[in-house]
Structures are given as C-alpha cells and as structure tokens.
Amino acid sequence: MHNINKVIKVLNSISGSYESSMDIAKEYFELLNLDPEEFMKKIEDNGQGPFTYEQLKFLLDLMNSEYLNKDQIYQKLEKEKQIQLARSLSNINVENEFSSIQNEKRNIDEIQNKYFEYIEKLKMLCTDSN
C-alpha cells in the first residue's frame, strides 16, 4: 500500500494528472488486507465497485488459501496424530493433543463452509458472475 501511494505521488508530479487506475489498484490491495468477513461486509455495503466477480473471488480465494486444500491439511494432521500415537506408546500423555487435532479439523471444516457461503453470496452480489 505504501509503495502504491508513492507511485501515485510520482505519477501525479510527472504527468500533472491523476491516475484513476492507481486508485483501483490501491482499493484492490486494501480489500486483500481485510479478513473474509470484513471483505464480504464491504462488498455488501458498497457493491462490487470497479471489480469483476472473478477479481473479487480471487481475493477471497487468497484470503482462504491455507484452508482450501482439505486433503493436504488432513494428511498433515494425520501425520501429527501418528507422531502423537508414537509418543503415547512411550508413556507420554497425549490425550489433550489428540483432542486439539480433532478441534483443528472442525475449525478447518467451519472455515471452508463459510468460504463456500461467501462465494455463493459474492455470486449474488456481483452483476457479472454469470
């Protein structure tokens, strides 16, 4: 954001005119700094603005990227579970760690479900989503 503001100032001083495309870029990066809930609220309140459905969906995908590949996440959690099981065989108390892995799976499921809800809502809010 800081660099975009600097570029805007430099372009203004060189050309003497204001570059609206820089404002659009700035607004796009500002949206990326929001969490998904804030992002959806802003789109609901202000509309899609100069952005297409695909551009907004891409931002939403980026915001949720670490949670979208459920299989990979579950493989990682399963490996952690196996490590914890090996520790338990060594008489190390891991009961709490097993429950934290289960809680993490539930949290991932909730985040993914919310993501898919947001995608559907975004389709309804954007005029070019078809």
N, C-alpha and C positions, 0 to 999 in steps of 0.2 A: 504494500500500500504506500509505504514511504517513497519507494522508487517511482511508482506511478505518479505520485504528486510532484516529484521532482521533474519528471519528463513533461508533465503538463506545464509547469512553470517555464521550462526551457523552450518548449514549442511556442508558448504564448509570447515569450520575449523575442524569438526569432521571427515568427510569422505575423505577430500582432493580432492574430485572430485566435479564437477559442476552438479547440478541437473537441467536438462532442463525442467522438469515438473514444477518447481517453476517459471521459466521464462514464461511458458504458463499461469500459474495462474496469474502472475503479469500482463501479457498482457491482459488477460480477464478482470481483475478489472480496468485496465486503460481504456478499452473500455466502461465500465459501467460509468465512470466519464465524458464521452462525452455527449453532447446533441444529439438528434436523427439525426439532420442534419450533425453534425461533424462525427458521427458514420458511417452514410451511405457514406460520402465522403471518410473516411478512408478505408472502405471495397471496394469501387470502385477503389481507387488508389492502394491499397496493396493486394487486394484479400481477401479471407476468412481466409487465414493463416491456423493454425492447428485446427480451429474450424469447427464444423458441422453447417449446416443450422439451426438445432434445437437449438443449443447453442447460435447462433447469434440472432435468433428470440426471444429466452428467454430474452436476454439482451434488445432488442428493446421493448418487452412487459413490462419489468420492467421500462424502461425509460418513457413509456406512460401509466403506470398502473392507474394513478389517472384520466385519461380521457377515459378509455376503457368501463366503465360501464355507458353508456349514460342514461339508465333508472334511476339509482340511483342518478346520478347528476341532472337530470331533476326533480326528486322528491324533492331533496333538494332546487333547485331553485324555484319550485312551492310553497314550504313551505315559503320561503323568500318572494315570491310575495304575499302570503296570509297575512303575517305579515305586509308587506308594505301597503296592502289594508286596513287592520285594522287601521293602523296609519293614512291613508288618511281620513278615516271616522272620525278620531279625529282631523280633520283640520290641519294635519301635511303635509307639502309639500313633496311628494314622487315621483313626476314626473321624476326627474333625476334618482332615484333609479330603477324605472321600466325600463328605457332605459338601465341602466347598467346591469340588469338581462338579457335583450334581447341580449346585446352585448356579455355577457359571454356565452350564448347559442351558438351564432355564432362562437365565438372563439373555443369552445369545438368541434363544428362540423368541423371546419377547421383543428384542431389538429388531430381529428380522421381520417379525409380524408387523411391527409398527412401520418399518420401511415399506413393506408392500402396501400398507394402508395409505402411506404418504404418496406412493406412486399413483395409486388409483385416484386419490384426491387431486393430485397435480394434473392428471389427465383431464379431470372435470373442469379444473380452473383455467387451463390453457386452451386458447382458441385454435391452435394449430396441432393439437395432439392426434388428430386422425390421419 
